[in-house]
Structure formats: structure tokens, C-alpha cells
Amino acid sequence: MEVSRATKEYWNSLWQQEGRLPRPIVPGDRSLKNHVELKFHALFKQTLIARCHSGEAPSLAELGCACSVWLPYFSKEFGFHVAGVDYSSLGCDQARAVLSREGVDGEVIFADIFRPPPDLLRRFDFVVSFGVVEHFEATHECLKACAAFLKPGGTMVTVIPNMSGLVGWLQKHLAREVYDVHVPLNARAFRRAHELAGLEVLRCEYFCFLNFGVLNLNRIRQSFLGLWLSRALNAISRATWMLEKAGMRLPVNRISSPYVVCVSMMRMSPGT
């Protein structure tokens, strides 16, 4: 039985706190506020386009799609047929609202990834998730459930916060209740979890130099000191982005990097 550290109540509470819908992903926006999104855009251009094959438009599923701005992004930028799956009804409603706002046709399914409708299995060319699998005690079992949505030979991109580095240390000391719903995973452990799930790992690495926007500090922002600290951390992030935009190469590493990213592939069945 899969065990999640984050309950459905946790997620519904989180999406209620978000309030307004998030701003869209706009690859043409070269402003500083879009710096991290541009890095992800470069990653997806490199990893997804390279694995697209001729024929009809590929299909992509985002697992844990609540309030997602990525579904319209993948549709607009790559021409993918997109679908999202989430077990928060509120999160699904918000994901549909984002798709509608962006004028994108996409399917949002209210379902548990461990017990999905059978017609979703082995259906998609690509599967992506952002901050989902690290909430489960047995990471490889969650990854195996995610991989079940892939066609043979399909590609999965899994993104998690780097709770084994500075982001995790700050989250633990500033909002322990949020840290405790995560399983801290470094890049080596994340790669191993994908391998245990039966996936072929194409790359697994730390991503970006710094982004304190990953931190969930909603509770401490209620105080003046907490709000000041949150703004100071965001200012530090923006300062490093300015250095990168100026041409400085800042190293990704286990300590400072805010994300761990793994690109993996569902092995082809024998005889296919």
C-alpha cells in the first residue's frame, strides 16, 4: 500500500491558500521574474523535442496537475495533446480554469494515480510531474505508478524540490510541518528510485543554481519578521539570476540547487 506524507487535506488547503490563478509560462518573456521558467523551457526543448517522432502530435500527461500552468505551455509550445490527473477536486477545477484562460483544449481527470481509469494506462508519449513523487515513502513505487501511464518507449520527466540541500534545510527550520511531508532525496537516490521502478534513466541531475521561491513559507509570512525574511530570500534569488543573465556561470550542485530533475524512459516491450 502506497503511503503519502501529504494528505488530500494538505493539498486542498494549499490550493485554497493560492487564491488567484498563477501567471502563465511565457517563453518569450526575458524578464528577471521569468528566469527559472526559461531554464525549464530550455530543458524541455532539449529533452522532449529530441524524443518526438514523426506522425501525429504526441500526447502528454501531467500527474499532480492541480492549478497547473504547464499543461497550456506544453500544448502551445510543442503542440502536444495534453491531459492532467490529480486527486484534489479543487486542484482539478483550478487546472481547468487555467486551460480555459489560456484558450487550450485539454483533459483534466479527477483520479488517484495509483488507481487511474484503465483507459489512461499506457496511453501517453510523455509523462511529467512537478513535486509529486517525493511525498511518498516508497518513491520507486510511486514512480512505477507514474510510469504506467507511458506507452512503451515513452519518456518521463520528474521534477522534485532538492530537500537534501539548502532549500530543505531552510524549509525544515522555517516551516517544519511542510518539510515533514517530503522525503528528502539527493540525485543519486532519485536515480536509484527510477531504476528500481524499471525505468531507463537518461539523465538525473541537480537543476538551477538558486531559487528560494521553492520554499513554502505561507505560515510565517503572516508575521512581519516572516514576511521580511521571505522577501529577503527572494531578493537573494533574484540577485543570482541577474548574475546569470550578465553571463556568469553559477554551478548547479547538491547544496544550492533548488531542484532535482530526472529524465527516464519506459523500456520497449520484447518484440516491439
Contacts in CASP RR format, 6 or more apart in sequence:
PFRMAT RR
TARGET T0000
AUTHOR 0000-0000-0000
METHOD contacts of the structure
MODEL  1
MEVSRATKEYWNSLWQQEGRLPRPIVPGDRSLKNHVELKFHALFKQTLIA
RCHSGEAPSLAELGCACSVWLPYFSKEFGFHVAGVDYSSLGCDQARAVLS
REGVDGEVIFADIFRPPPDLLRRFDFVVSFGVVEHFEATHECLKACAAFL
KPGGTMVTVIPNMSGLVGWLQKHLAREVYDVHVPLNARAFRRAHELAGLE
VLRCEYFCFLNFGVLNLNRIRQSFLGLWLSRALNAISRATWMLEKAGMRL
PVNRISSPYVVCVSMMRMSPGT
2 114 0 8 1.000
2 136 0 8 1.000
2 137 0 8 1.000
2 138 0 8 1.000
2 141 0 8 1.000
2 142 0 8 1.000
2 145 0 8 1.000
3 136 0 8 1.000
3 137 0 8 1.000
3 138 0 8 1.000
4 135 0 8 1.000
4 136 0 8 1.000
4 137 0 8 1.000
5 135 0 8 1.000
5 136 0 8 1.000
5 137 0 8 1.000
5 180 0 8 1.000
5 181 0 8 1.000
5 182 0 8 1.000
5 183 0 8 1.000
6 135 0 8 1.000
6 181 0 8 1.000
8 87 0 8 1.000
8 88 0 8 1.000
10 181 0 8 1.000
11 66 0 8 1.000
11 87 0 8 1.000
11 88 0 8 1.000
11 91 0 8 1.000
12 88 0 8 1.000
12 89 0 8 1.000
12 90 0 8 1.000
12 91 0 8 1.000
14 216 0 8 1.000
15 66 0 8 1.000
15 67 0 8 1.000
15 88 0 8 1.000
15 90 0 8 1.000
15 91 0 8 1.000
15 94 0 8 1.000
16 90 0 8 1.000
17 218 0 8 1.000
18 67 0 8 1.000
18 94 0 8 1.000
21 67 0 8 1.000
21 94 0 8 1.000
21 97 0 8 1.000
21 98 0 8 1.000
21 101 0 8 1.000
22 67 0 8 1.000
22 69 0 8 1.000
22 98 0 8 1.000
23 69 0 8 1.000
24 69 0 8 1.000
24 72 0 8 1.000
24 73 0 8 1.000
24 98 0 8 1.000
24 101 0 8 1.000
24 102 0 8 1.000
25 37 0 8 1.000
25 40 0 8 1.000
25 41 0 8 1.000
25 69 0 8 1.000
25 70 0 8 1.000
25 72 0 8 1.000
25 73 0 8 1.000
26 34 0 8 1.000
26 37 0 8 1.000
27 37 0 8 1.000
27 38 0 8 1.000
27 41 0 8 1.000
27 77 0 8 1.000
28 34 0 8 1.000
29 37 0 8 1.000
29 38 0 8 1.000
30 38 0 8 1.000
32 238 0 8 1.000
32 241 0 8 1.000
32 242 0 8 1.000
32 245 0 8 1.000
35 241 0 8 1.000
35 244 0 8 1.000
35 245 0 8 1.000
36 208 0 8 1.000
36 211 0 8 1.000
36 241 0 8 1.000
39 207 0 8 1.000
39 208 0 8 1.000
41 77 0 8 1.000
43 207 0 8 1.000
43 261 0 8 1.000
44 74 0 8 1.000
44 77 0 8 1.000
44 78 0 8 1.000
44 157 0 8 1.000
47 155 0 8 1.000
47 157 0 8 1.000
47 202 0 8 1.000
47 203 0 8 1.000
47 263 0 8 1.000
48 78 0 8 1.000
48 126 0 8 1.000
48 155 0 8 1.000
48 157 0 8 1.000
49 78 0 8 1.000
51 126 0 8 1.000
51 154 0 8 1.000
51 155 0 8 1.000
51 265 0 8 1.000
52 58 0 8 1.000
52 78 0 8 1.000
52 125 0 8 1.000
57 79 0 8 1.000
57 80 0 8 1.000
57 81 0 8 1.000
58 78 0 8 1.000
58 79 0 8 1.000
58 80 0 8 1.000
58 81 0 8 1.000
58 125 0 8 1.000
58 126 0 8 1.000
59 80 0 8 1.000
59 81 0 8 1.000
59 82 0 8 1.000
59 83 0 8 1.000
59 123 0 8 1.000
59 124 0 8 1.000
59 125 0 8 1.000
59 126 0 8 1.000
60 74 0 8 1.000
60 78 0 8 1.000
60 80 0 8 1.000
60 81 0 8 1.000
60 82 0 8 1.000
60 83 0 8 1.000
60 124 0 8 1.000
60 125 0 8 1.000
60 126 0 8 1.000
60 127 0 8 1.000
60 128 0 8 1.000
61 82 0 8 1.000
61 83 0 8 1.000
61 84 0 8 1.000
61 85 0 8 1.000
61 120 0 8 1.000
61 123 0 8 1.000
61 124 0 8 1.000
61 126 0 8 1.000
61 127 0 8 1.000
61 128 0 8 1.000
61 149 0 8 1.000
62 68 0 8 1.000
62 70 0 8 1.000
62 71 0 8 1.000
62 74 0 8 1.000
62 82 0 8 1.000
62 83 0 8 1.000
62 84 0 8 1.000
62 85 0 8 1.000
62 127 0 8 1.000
62 128 0 8 1.000
62 129 0 8 1.000
62 130 0 8 1.000
63 84 0 8 1.000
63 85 0 8 1.000
63 86 0 8 1.000
63 113 0 8 1.000
63 127 0 8 1.000
63 128 0 8 1.000
63 129 0 8 1.000
63 132 0 8 1.000
63 146 0 8 1.000
63 149 0 8 1.000
64 84 0 8 1.000
64 85 0 8 1.000
64 86 0 8 1.000
64 87 0 8 1.000
64 113 0 8 1.000
64 129 0 8 1.000
64 130 0 8 1.000
64 132 0 8 1.000
65 71 0 8 1.000
65 84 0 8 1.000
65 85 0 8 1.000
65 86 0 8 1.000
65 91 0 8 1.000
65 92 0 8 1.000
65 95 0 8 1.000
65 108 0 8 1.000
66 86 0 8 1.000
66 88 0 8 1.000
66 90 0 8 1.000
66 91 0 8 1.000
66 92 0 8 1.000
66 94 0 8 1.000
66 95 0 8 1.000
67 91 0 8 1.000
67 94 0 8 1.000
67 95 0 8 1.000
67 98 0 8 1.000
68 84 0 8 1.000
68 95 0 8 1.000
68 98 0 8 1.000
69 98 0 8 1.000
70 128 0 8 1.000
70 130 0 8 1.000
71 82 0 8 1.000
71 83 0 8 1.000
71 84 0 8 1.000
71 95 0 8 1.000
71 98 0 8 1.000
71 99 0 8 1.000
71 104 0 8 1.000
71 106 0 8 1.000
71 108 0 8 1.000
72 82 0 8 1.000
72 98 0 8 1.000
72 99 0 8 1.000
72 102 0 8 1.000
72 103 0 8 1.000
72 104 0 8 1.000
74 80 0 8 1.000
74 82 0 8 1.000
74 128 0 8 1.000
75 81 0 8 1.000
75 82 0 8 1.000
75 104 0 8 1.000
75 105 0 8 1.000
75 106 0 8 1.000
76 102 0 8 1.000
76 104 0 8 1.000
80 125 0 8 1.000
80 126 0 8 1.000
81 106 0 8 1.000
82 104 0 8 1.000
82 106 0 8 1.000
82 107 0 8 1.000
83 106 0 8 1.000
83 107 0 8 1.000
83 108 0 8 1.000
83 109 0 8 1.000
83 120 0 8 1.000
83 124 0 8 1.000
84 95 0 8 1.000
84 106 0 8 1.000
84 107 0 8 1.000
84 108 0 8 1.000
84 109 0 8 1.000
85 108 0 8 1.000
85 109 0 8 1.000
85 111 0 8 1.000
85 113 0 8 1.000
85 116 0 8 1.000
85 120 0 8 1.000
85 149 0 8 1.000
86 92 0 8 1.000
86 95 0 8 1.000
86 108 0 8 1.000
86 109 0 8 1.000
86 110 0 8 1.000
86 111 0 8 1.000
87 110 0 8 1.000
87 111 0 8 1.000
87 112 0 8 1.000
87 113 0 8 1.000
89 110 0 8 1.000
92 108 0 8 1.000
92 109 0 8 1.000
92 110 0 8 1.000
95 108 0 8 1.000
96 108 0 8 1.000
99 105 0 8 1.000
99 106 0 8 1.000
99 108 0 8 1.000
109 116 0 8 1.000
109 117 0 8 1.000
109 120 0 8 1.000
111 117 0 8 1.000
111 120 0 8 1.000
113 132 0 8 1.000
113 142 0 8 1.000
113 145 0 8 1.000
113 146 0 8 1.000
113 149 0 8 1.000
114 145 0 8 1.000
116 148 0 8 1.000
116 149 0 8 1.000
120 149 0 8 1.000
121 148 0 8 1.000
121 149 0 8 1.000
122 148 0 8 1.000
122 149 0 8 1.000
122 150 0 8 1.000
122 151 0 8 1.000
122 152 0 8 1.000
123 149 0 8 1.000
123 151 0 8 1.000
124 149 0 8 1.000
124 150 0 8 1.000
124 151 0 8 1.000
124 154 0 8 1.000
125 150 0 8 1.000
125 151 0 8 1.000
125 154 0 8 1.000
125 155 0 8 1.000
126 150 0 8 1.000
126 154 0 8 1.000
126 155 0 8 1.000
126 156 0 8 1.000
126 157 0 8 1.000
127 146 0 8 1.000
127 147 0 8 1.000
127 149 0 8 1.000
127 150 0 8 1.000
127 154 0 8 1.000
127 155 0 8 1.000
127 156 0 8 1.000
127 157 0 8 1.000
128 156 0 8 1.000
128 157 0 8 1.000
128 158 0 8 1.000
128 159 0 8 1.000
129 146 0 8 1.000
129 156 0 8 1.000
129 157 0 8 1.000
129 158 0 8 1.000
129 159 0 8 1.000
130 159 0 8 1.000
131 159 0 8 1.000
131 160 0 8 1.000
131 161 0 8 1.000
132 142 0 8 1.000
132 146 0 8 1.000
132 158 0 8 1.000
132 160 0 8 1.000
133 139 0 8 1.000
133 142 0 8 1.000
133 143 0 8 1.000
133 146 0 8 1.000
133 158 0 8 1.000
133 160 0 8 1.000
133 193 0 8 1.000
134 160 0 8 1.000
134 161 0 8 1.000
134 163 0 8 1.000
134 182 0 8 1.000
134 183 0 8 1.000
134 184 0 8 1.000
134 185 0 8 1.000
135 142 0 8 1.000
135 181 0 8 1.000
135 182 0 8 1.000
135 183 0 8 1.000
136 142 0 8 1.000
136 183 0 8 1.000
137 183 0 8 1.000
139 183 0 8 1.000
139 185 0 8 1.000
139 189 0 8 1.000
139 190 0 8 1.000
139 193 0 8 1.000
140 192 0 8 1.000
140 193 0 8 1.000
140 194 0 8 1.000
140 196 0 8 1.000
140 197 0 8 1.000
141 197 0 8 1.000
143 158 0 8 1.000
143 193 0 8 1.000
143 194 0 8 1.000
143 196 0 8 1.000
143 197 0 8 1.000
143 199 0 8 1.000
144 197 0 8 1.000
144 198 0 8 1.000
146 156 0 8 1.000
146 158 0 8 1.000
147 156 0 8 1.000
147 197 0 8 1.000
147 198 0 8 1.000
147 199 0 8 1.000
147 264 0 8 1.000
147 266 0 8 1.000
150 156 0 8 1.000
150 266 0 8 1.000
151 266 0 8 1.000
152 266 0 8 1.000
152 267 0 8 1.000
152 268 0 8 1.000
152 269 0 8 1.000
152 272 0 8 1.000
153 265 0 8 1.000
153 266 0 8 1.000
153 267 0 8 1.000
153 268 0 8 1.000
154 265 0 8 1.000
154 266 0 8 1.000
155 202 0 8 1.000
155 263 0 8 1.000
155 264 0 8 1.000
155 265 0 8 1.000
155 266 0 8 1.000
156 199 0 8 1.000
156 262 0 8 1.000
156 263 0 8 1.000
156 264 0 8 1.000
156 265 0 8 1.000
156 266 0 8 1.000
157 261 0 8 1.000
157 262 0 8 1.000
157 263 0 8 1.000
158 190 0 8 1.000
158 194 0 8 1.000
158 261 0 8 1.000
158 262 0 8 1.000
158 264 0 8 1.000
159 207 0 8 1.000
159 259 0 8 1.000
159 260 0 8 1.000
159 261 0 8 1.000
160 185 0 8 1.000
160 190 0 8 1.000
160 259 0 8 1.000
160 260 0 8 1.000
161 167 0 8 1.000
161 168 0 8 1.000
161 171 0 8 1.000
161 182 0 8 1.000
161 214 0 8 1.000
161 258 0 8 1.000
161 259 0 8 1.000
161 260 0 8 1.000
162 168 0 8 1.000
162 186 0 8 1.000
162 206 0 8 1.000
162 254 0 8 1.000
162 257 0 8 1.000
162 258 0 8 1.000
162 259 0 8 1.000
162 260 0 8 1.000
163 171 0 8 1.000
163 179 0 8 1.000
163 182 0 8 1.000
163 183 0 8 1.000
163 184 0 8 1.000
163 185 0 8 1.000
164 184 0 8 1.000
164 185 0 8 1.000
164 186 0 8 1.000
164 189 0 8 1.000
164 254 0 8 1.000
165 254 0 8 1.000
165 255 0 8 1.000
165 256 0 8 1.000
165 257 0 8 1.000
166 255 0 8 1.000
166 256 0 8 1.000
167 212 0 8 1.000
167 214 0 8 1.000
167 215 0 8 1.000
167 258 0 8 1.000
168 179 0 8 1.000
168 182 0 8 1.000
168 184 0 8 1.000
170 212 0 8 1.000
170 215 0 8 1.000
170 233 0 8 1.000
171 178 0 8 1.000
171 179 0 8 1.000
171 182 0 8 1.000
171 215 0 8 1.000
171 216 0 8 1.000
172 179 0 8 1.000
174 215 0 8 1.000
174 217 0 8 1.000
174 220 0 8 1.000
174 229 0 8 1.000
175 215 0 8 1.000
175 216 0 8 1.000
175 217 0 8 1.000
175 218 0 8 1.000
175 219 0 8 1.000
175 220 0 8 1.000
177 219 0 8 1.000
178 216 0 8 1.000
185 193 0 8 1.000
185 260 0 8 1.000
186 254 0 8 1.000
186 260 0 8 1.000
187 204 0 8 1.000
187 205 0 8 1.000
187 206 0 8 1.000
187 254 0 8 1.000
187 260 0 8 1.000
190 204 0 8 1.000
190 260 0 8 1.000
190 262 0 8 1.000
191 201 0 8 1.000
191 204 0 8 1.000
191 262 0 8 1.000
194 201 0 8 1.000
194 204 0 8 1.000
194 262 0 8 1.000
194 264 0 8 1.000
195 201 0 8 1.000
198 267 0 8 1.000
199 264 0 8 1.000
199 265 0 8 1.000
199 266 0 8 1.000
199 267 0 8 1.000
200 264 0 8 1.000
200 265 0 8 1.000
200 266 0 8 1.000
200 267 0 8 1.000
201 262 0 8 1.000
201 263 0 8 1.000
201 264 0 8 1.000
202 263 0 8 1.000
202 264 0 8 1.000
202 265 0 8 1.000
203 261 0 8 1.000
203 262 0 8 1.000
203 263 0 8 1.000
204 260 0 8 1.000
204 261 0 8 1.000
204 262 0 8 1.000
204 263 0 8 1.000
204 264 0 8 1.000
205 252 0 8 1.000
205 260 0 8 1.000
205 261 0 8 1.000
206 252 0 8 1.000
206 253 0 8 1.000
206 254 0 8 1.000
206 257 0 8 1.000
206 259 0 8 1.000
206 260 0 8 1.000
206 261 0 8 1.000
207 252 0 8 1.000
207 257 0 8 1.000
207 258 0 8 1.000
207 259 0 8 1.000
207 260 0 8 1.000
207 261 0 8 1.000
208 252 0 8 1.000
208 257 0 8 1.000
208 258 0 8 1.000
208 259 0 8 1.000
209 240 0 8 1.000
209 244 0 8 1.000
209 250 0 8 1.000
209 251 0 8 1.000
209 252 0 8 1.000
209 256 0 8 1.000
209 257 0 8 1.000
210 236 0 8 1.000
210 237 0 8 1.000
210 240 0 8 1.000
210 241 0 8 1.000
210 250 0 8 1.000
210 256 0 8 1.000
210 257 0 8 1.000
210 258 0 8 1.000
211 237 0 8 1.000
211 258 0 8 1.000
211 259 0 8 1.000
212 233 0 8 1.000
212 234 0 8 1.000
212 236 0 8 1.000
212 237 0 8 1.000
212 258 0 8 1.000
213 233 0 8 1.000
213 234 0 8 1.000
213 237 0 8 1.000
213 258 0 8 1.000
214 258 0 8 1.000
214 259 0 8 1.000
215 230 0 8 1.000
215 233 0 8 1.000
217 226 0 8 1.000
217 229 0 8 1.000
217 230 0 8 1.000
220 226 0 8 1.000
220 229 0 8 1.000
220 230 0 8 1.000
221 227 0 8 1.000
221 230 0 8 1.000
240 250 0 8 1.000
243 250 0 8 1.000
244 250 0 8 1.000
END
